[in-house]
Amino acid sequence: MQVRVFESENMDSALRQIKEALGPDALILSSRTVRKGGMGLFGKPVLEVTAAIDPATESDNDNPQAAALKNSSRLNSALAKQVEKHSYEESTEAPISYQEIWQQEQKNEVDTRPNPYAQSVQTEQPRLNELQSEVGELRDLIKNLVRDLPEQIEKVAQPKAQPIFYPATNFQGSKSGDSNQVVLDALTHLGIEAEAAQTIAHYAVSQLSSRQISDTAVLNAFFSKTIVDLVQTTGSILPQPGEQKRLALIGPTGVGKTTTIAKLAAAFLLSGGKRVAMVTIDTYRIAAVEQLKVYGEIMNLPVEVVMSADQLRAVLDRHSNKDLILIDTAGRSPKDDVSLNELQNFLDVDPEIEPHLVLSATTRERDLYETYSRFSALSPKSLLMTKLDECESLGVLLNIHLRNNCPLSYLANGQKVPEDLVLADSEGVSAMILESSEG
């Protein structure tokens, strides 16, 4: 046993010296007050504390927590006995126990130690607020869908009226007086990009006289026929009787892939289809998964959530009897090659999966072309253009189509399921482009 004597002005200071020299396992053997300075009773009072440490306690280092509890108890017991014997009448310092000092130091360490859970909550709080907001919006959307569903089904079952043709603005007053410029002004007003507008204008000048070009009705009729000839469409991408299809909607974030999935499922059911399943690999957004599950509950359709390509393969095998499987993918940044490669791995699971690219008509055309260029690596079979109701001019329908030679399949012009999804046809696209100039 190692025994040492410590001198200090008070017990508080002595206990700190003992802890520093011998550690928290030390035992106090005795304490007394002596006077030093060579003046007898007038000497300075000094507290003399004898402490010891038993080397055998080192074996407890394998379990520091248990050893600390054991030695703390033993130290406190010895201290209590010594305090009973010791008189503090000559000391001006209030007595303090080693246990109180030890507990205070432990409390200080805990108070200063960073709390990773609190930091994590503080960091994630904005994201949690965002998720709560998304879930609230989703709840309101689903309530409206459920309320309006009977009326929507009744409207879809009725024959659709042919689109009304509205002539474009009268350009007779063009200051240029040049036939080519008149046509260019008219096409620019429709939202047709410069390169396509120049080609159409040259063609118009070669086919029409100056008098015909100055006639609004004749010029609009020419535009209508020309756009019809330029636009290519796929027709329905949904399976025909006796056919099975697996359709994957791909595209950037925020273009409405999940809602479009629900619209396609509802359209297929209304046309007489029965065996449908919906799958989502969009596990990045909780709201997207919940939204698709709610649609599945409303239409009584199974919804599968997959995390990997292997799980997708298993799900496709499990639903091999389904006529239509609709796959909702996570929104990918067109500049994120890693995410696009990951998406390609999912699509490679089954060669029967058809990718269809969903784009928003409200996107700036330069960004739209860049997005298509990136996603073209996945070989999309068609384009589905959404948010037409939020776009001032719909010349983008022709622009994106001419630049990439990818046919249009569906056009979405609202959030309602399923009637706000229109099967694209060249006449309808032409009419939409001309009508938008009146807005």
C-alpha positions in Angstrom: 0.0 0.0 0.0 1.3 3.4 -0.9 0.8 6.0 1.9 1.3 9.8 1.5 0.7 12.8 3.7 -0.8 16.0 2.2 -0.9 19.5 3.6 -3.4 22.1 2.7 -5.4 25.0 4.0 -8.7 23.1 3.9 -10.2 19.8 3.1 -11.4 20.9 -0.3 -7.9 21.6 -1.5 -6.5 18.5 0.2 -9.0 16.2 -1.5 -8.1 17.7 -4.9 -4.4 17.0 -4.2 -5.1 13.4 -3.3 -7.1 12.9 -6.4 -4.4 14.3 -8.6 -1.6 12.4 -6.9 -3.2 9.0 -6.1 -6.3 9.0 -8.2 -10.0 8.6 -7.3 -9.3 5.1 -5.7 -7.3 6.6 -2.8 -8.4 6.1 0.8 -8.2 8.7 3.6 -6.6 7.2 6.7 -6.5 10.2 9.0 -6.8 14.0 9.1 -5.7 16.6 11.7 -5.0 20.3 12.0 -1.5 21.3 13.0 0.1 24.8 13.4 3.3 25.6 11.6 5.5 28.6 11.6 7.4 28.2 14.9 5.0 30.4 17.0 3.1 27.6 18.8 -0.5 28.5 19.2 0.0 31.6 17.0 1.3 29.5 14.1 -0.6 29.2 10.9 -3.2 26.3 11.1 -2.6 23.7 8.4 -4.8 20.6 7.6 -2.7 17.5 7.4 -4.4 14.5 5.6 -2.9 11.0 5.3 -4.1 9.0 2.3 -3.2 5.7 0.8 -3.7 3.7 -2.5 -3.9 0.0 -2.7 -2.1 -1.4 -5.9 -4.6 -4.3 -5.9 -7.3 -1.9 -7.1 -5.6 -1.8 -10.5 -7.2 -5.2 -11.3 -10.5 -3.3 -11.4 -9.4 -1.3 -14.5 -11.1 -3.9 -16.7 -14.3 -2.6 -15.4 -13.7 1.2 -14.7 -17.4 1.9 -13.9 -17.7 -0.8 -11.3 -14.4 0.1 -9.7 -15.3 3.7 -9.5 -18.5 2.9 -7.7 -16.8 0.5 -5.3 -13.9 2.9 -4.5 -16.2 5.9 -4.3 -18.3 4.1 -1.7 -15.2 3.0 0.3 -13.7 6.5 0.1 -16.9 8.1 1.3 -17.2 5.7 4.2 -13.6 6.4 5.4 -14.1 10.1 4.9 -17.3 10.0 7.0 -15.4 8.4 9.9 -12.6 10.9 9.7 -14.9 13.8 9.6 -16.5 12.7 12.9 -13.1 12.8 14.5 -11.9 16.0 13.0 -12.8 19.4 14.5 -13.2 22.4 12.1 -13.5 24.9 14.9 -10.2 26.5 13.9 -10.9 26.6 10.2 -12.8 29.4 8.5 -13.7 27.2 5.5 -17.0 25.3 5.5 -16.4 21.5 5.4 -16.9 19.8 2.0 -17.0 16.1 1.4 -15.0 14.3 -1.3 -18.2 12.8 -2.6 -19.6 16.3 -3.3 -16.4 17.3 -5.1 -16.5 14.1 -7.2 -20.2 14.5 -8.1 -19.6 18.2 -9.0 -16.7 17.3 -11.3 -18.7 14.5 -12.9 -21.6 16.9 -13.4 -19.3 19.5 -15.0 -18.0 16.9 -17.4 -21.5 15.9 -18.4 -22.6 19.5 -18.9 -19.6 20.3 -21.1 -19.8 17.1 -23.2 -21.6 17.7 -26.5 -24.9 16.0 -26.8 -25.0 14.2 -30.3 -28.7 13.5 -30.0 -29.5 17.2 -29.4 -27.2 18.2 -32.3 -28.9 15.6 -34.6 -32.4 16.9 -33.7 -31.3 20.5 -34.3 -29.7 19.6 -37.7 -32.7 17.5 -38.9 -35.4 19.9 -37.6 -35.7 21.8 -40.9 -36.0 18.5 -42.8 -38.7 17.2 -40.3 -40.6 20.5 -40.7 -40.5 20.1 -44.5 -41.7 16.5 -44.3 -44.6 17.5 -42.0 -45.5 20.2 -44.5 -45.4 17.7 -47.4 -47.6 15.2 -45.5 -50.1 18.0 -44.7 -50.3 19.0 -48.4 -50.7 15.4 -49.4 -53.5 14.9 -46.9 -55.4 17.8 -48.3 -54.8 16.6 -51.9 -56.1 13.1 -51.1 -59.2 14.5 -49.4 -60.1 16.5 -52.5 -59.4 13.5 -54.8 -61.7 11.3 -52.7 -64.4 13.9 -52.7 -64.3 14.5 -56.5 -63.6 10.9 -57.6 -67.2 10.0 -58.5 -67.6 13.1 -60.6 -64.3 12.6 -62.3 -65.0 9.0 -63.2 -68.4 10.1 -64.7 -66.7 12.8 -66.8 -64.0 10.5 -68.1 -66.6 7.9 -69.1 -68.3 10.6 -71.4 -67.1 11.2 -74.9 -64.5 14.0 -75.0 -65.4 17.1 -76.9 -63.1 18.1 -79.8 -60.8 21.0 -79.0 -62.1 24.4 -80.0 -59.9 26.2 -82.5 -59.0 29.8 -81.7 -57.1 31.8 -84.4 -53.9 33.4 -83.4 -53.5 37.2 -83.0 -53.9 39.2 -86.2 -50.5 40.2 -87.4 -51.6 42.4 -90.3 -50.3 45.4 -88.6 -46.7 44.2 -88.5 -44.4 47.2 -89.1 -41.9 45.3 -91.1 -44.2 44.8 -94.1 -42.1 41.7 -94.9 -44.0 38.5 -95.4 -41.2 36.4 -93.8 -41.1 38.7 -90.8 -44.9 38.6 -90.4 -44.7 34.8 -90.2 -41.8 34.9 -87.8 -43.6 37.3 -85.5 -46.6 35.0 -85.5 -44.6 31.9 -84.7 -42.6 33.7 -82.0 -46.0 34.7 -80.4 -46.9 31.0 -80.3 -43.6 30.2 -78.4 -41.9 28.4 -81.3 -38.1 28.6 -81.0 -36.1 30.7 -83.5 -34.6 27.8 -85.5 -37.9 26.0 -86.0 -39.7 29.3 -86.6 -37.2 30.3 -89.3 -37.7 26.9 -91.1 -41.5 27.1 -91.0 -41.4 30.8 -92.1 -39.3 30.0 -95.2 -41.7 27.1 -96.0 -44.8 29.4 -95.5 -43.4 32.1 -97.8 -42.7 29.5 -100.5 -46.3 28.2 -100.2 -48.4 31.3 -99.6 -48.7 34.6 -101.3 -48.3 37.9 -99.5 -52.1 38.4 -99.5 -52.6 34.9 -97.9 -50.0 35.6 -95.3 -51.7 38.8 -94.3 -55.0 36.9 -93.9 -55.1 35.7 -90.3 -57.5 32.8 -90.9 -55.4 31.5 -93.8 -52.1 31.9 -91.9 -53.5 30.1 -88.8 -54.9 27.2 -91.0 -51.4 26.9 -92.5 -49.8 26.8 -89.1 -52.3 24.2 -87.9 -51.6 21.8 -90.8 -47.8 22.3 -90.7 -47.7 21.6 -86.9 -49.9 18.5 -87.4 -47.4 17.2 -90.1 -44.4 17.9 -87.8 -45.7 16.3 -84.5 -45.3 12.6 -83.9 -47.2 10.7 -81.3 -47.1 7.2 -80.0 -50.8 6.6 -79.2 -51.6 4.9 -76.0 -48.7 3.3 -74.2 -51.1 1.2 -72.0 -51.4 -2.5 -72.8 -54.0 -3.7 -75.2 -56.2 -6.8 -74.4 -53.9 -9.8 -74.1 -50.8 -7.7 -73.6 -48.5 -7.1 -70.6 -46.5 -4.0 -70.0 -44.0 -2.7 -67.5 -43.8 1.1 -67.7 -41.2 3.2 -65.7 -41.6 6.9 -65.5 -38.3 8.7 -65.3 -37.4 12.3 -65.1 -36.1 15.1 -62.9 -37.6 16.1 -59.5 -40.8 18.0 -59.3 -42.3 17.2 -62.7 -45.2 15.1 -61.4 -44.2 11.5 -62.0 -46.1 10.1 -59.0 -49.4 11.9 -59.9 -48.9 10.8 -63.6 -48.5 7.1 -62.4 -51.9 7.4 -60.6 -53.5 8.9 -63.7 -52.2 6.1 -66.0 -53.5 3.5 -63.5 -56.9 5.1 -63.3 -57.1 5.5 -67.1 -56.3 1.8 -67.6 -58.9 0.7 -65.0 -61.6 2.9 -66.6 -60.8 1.4 -70.0 -61.6 -2.1 -68.7 -58.2 -3.2 -67.4 -58.1 -5.1 -64.1 -54.8 -6.5 -63.1 -52.6 -3.6 -62.2 -49.7 -3.1 -59.7 -47.8 0.0 -58.8 -44.1 0.0 -57.7 -42.0 2.8 -56.3 -38.3 3.0 -56.1 -38.5 6.6 -54.9 -37.4 6.1 -51.3 -35.7 9.5 -51.1 -39.0 11.3 -50.4 -41.3 9.9 -47.7 -44.2 11.9 -49.1 -43.9 10.3 -52.6 -44.2 6.8 -51.1 -47.1 7.8 -49.0 -48.8 9.5 -51.9 -48.6 6.4 -54.1 -49.9 4.2 -51.3 -52.9 6.5 -50.8 -53.7 6.3 -54.6 -53.3 2.5 -54.3 -55.8 2.3 -51.4 -58.3 4.5 -53.4 -58.1 2.3 -56.5 -57.7 -0.9 -54.5 -54.3 -1.6 -56.2 -51.2 -3.2 -54.6 -48.3 -0.8 -54.0 -44.7 -2.2 -53.6 -41.7 -0.2 -52.2 -38.3 -1.5 -53.3 -34.9 -0.4 -52.2 -32.6 -2.3 -54.7 -32.5 -3.8 -58.1 -32.7 -7.3 -56.6 -35.9 -6.4 -54.8 -37.4 -5.0 -58.0 -36.7 -8.3 -59.8 -38.5 -10.2 -57.0 -41.5 -7.8 -57.1 -41.8 -8.2 -60.9 -41.7 -12.0 -60.5 -44.4 -11.8 -57.8 -46.7 -9.7 -60.0 -45.9 -11.6 -63.2 -49.6 -12.2 -63.7 -50.4 -8.4 -63.9 -51.3 -6.8 -67.2 -49.8 -3.5 -66.2 -47.0 -2.7 -63.7 -46.3 1.0 -63.3 -42.9 1.9 -61.8 -42.4 5.3 -60.1 -38.7 6.3 -60.0 -36.9 8.9 -57.8 -36.4 12.3 -59.3 -32.8 12.5 -60.6 -30.7 15.6 -61.3 -29.8 15.5 -65.0 -26.2 16.5 -64.0 -25.9 13.6 -61.5 -24.3 10.8 -63.5 -24.0 8.5 -60.5 -27.8 8.7 -59.9 -28.5 8.1 -63.6 -26.3 5.0 -63.5 -28.1 3.8 -60.4 -31.4 4.2 -62.2 -30.1 2.3 -65.2 -29.3 -0.6 -62.9 -33.0 -0.7 -61.9 -34.2 -0.6 -65.5 -31.7 -3.4 -66.6 -33.5 -5.8 -64.2 -36.0 -6.6 -66.9 -35.7 -5.9 -70.7 -39.4 -5.6 -70.9 -39.4 -2.4 -68.8 -40.2 0.6 -71.0 -38.8 4.0 -69.7 -40.9 7.0 -70.5 -39.5 10.5 -69.8 -41.7 13.0 -67.9 -40.9 16.7 -68.4 -42.6 19.9 -67.2 -43.6 22.4 -69.8 -42.8 25.2 -67.3 -39.1 24.4 -67.4 -36.8 26.8 -69.2 -36.2 25.5 -72.7 -32.4 25.5 -72.3 -32.7 23.4 -69.2 -35.4 21.2 -70.9 -33.0 20.4 -73.7 -30.2 19.7 -71.3 -32.4 17.4 -69.2 -33.5 15.4 -72.3 -29.9 15.1 -73.5 -28.9 13.5 -70.1 -31.9 11.2 -69.8 -31.6 10.1 -73.4 -28.9 7.7 -72.2 -31.8 5.6 -70.8 -33.5 5.4 -74.2 -36.9 6.8 -73.3 -39.8 5.5 -75.6 -41.9 8.7 -75.4 -42.3 12.0 -73.7 -45.1 12.9 -71.2 -45.4 16.6 -70.8 -46.9 17.9 -67.6 -48.1 21.2 -66.1 -49.4 22.6 -69.4 -52.0 24.5 -67.4 -49.2 26.5 -65.8 -47.5 27.5 -69.1 -48.3 30.7 -71.0 -47.4 29.4 -74.5 -47.2 25.8 -75.5 -44.8 26.1 -78.4 -42.5 24.0 -76.2 -44.5 20.9 -77.2 -43.2 21.3 -80.8 -39.7 22.6 -79.8 -38.7 19.7 -77.6 -40.2 17.2 -80.1 -38.4 18.7 -83.1 -35.0 18.9 -81.3 -35.0 15.3 -80.1 -37.3 13.4 -82.5 -38.9 11.7 -79.5 -42.7 11.1 -79.9 -45.3 12.5 -77.5 -47.5 10.1 -75.6 -49.5 12.0 -73.0 -50.1 15.6 -71.9 -51.1 16.5 -68.3 -52.9 19.8 -67.8 -53.8 19.7 -64.1 -53.7 17.7 -60.8 -57.0 15.9 -61.1 -56.9 12.1 -61.4 -57.5 10.8 -64.0 -59.2 13.3 -66.4 -56.2 15.8 -66.4 -54.2 13.4 -68.6 -54.8 13.6 -72.3 -53.6 11.1 -74.9 -51.5 13.2 -77.3 -52.4 13.4 -80.9 -51.0 15.7 -83.6 -54.3 17.6 -84.2 -54.8 18.1 -80.4 -51.2 19.3 -80.0 -51.5 21.7 -82.9 -54.8 23.1 -81.4 -53.2 23.5 -77.9 -50.3 25.5 -79.3 -52.6 27.8 -81.3 -55.0 28.2 -78.4 -52.2 29.1 -75.9 -51.5 32.3 -78.0 -54.9 33.6 -76.9 -54.0 33.4 -73.2 
